[in-house]
């Protein structure tokens, strides 16, 4: 947005000297160049905030040469590791700390529930192609049943799924079942930075491999 020419007059009134990039791990290095060129005479400091252990730059799956600033070596010496989390239940936080962050992630809250995760096997659930995405109708029905149970108990929950088609399907099924659907279902990218007391995850894909067509 800052590269838009319509904002050019404001740059002369209030010169840009500091840029802060949030979710920097999801931005490909080359995407910064237009901004750096536009503000090259006034820019004094750049701050990148992100986590290269999470989502990579958009499109890296298709183009492996795309990299984020966190994959460039020379900025590492000035990097600051934010080592405390305030939301994830302790048992999950400890697991993530050991498996992802070499035991460096600390926990600063009193949420010590011992069984924060439950897995539900939708025995007849199977993914189906839907345009360029995937749906799993049986899994969507189970998700709606769980959401309805949470709603009946006045529990705050959100639904997250990696598939846009599944997200749309779940929204329609919630609406048909008279269960709240507004601001309820998200894909993984759009839910980044949000939280809820209960999260329902619809994985969609149930097969470990697909036969050749």
Secondary structure, DSSP 8 states (H G I E B T S, - for coil): -TT-GGGHHHHHHS---EEEETTGGGS-GGGGHHHHHHTTTT--EEEE---TTS---TTTTT-TT---GGG-SGGGGG-----EESSS-HHHHHHHHHHHSTT--EE-S----S--------TT---EEETTEEE-HHHHHHHHHHHHHHHHTT--EEEEES-HHHHHHHHHHHHHTT---TTTEEEHHHHTT---SEEEEE-----S-----
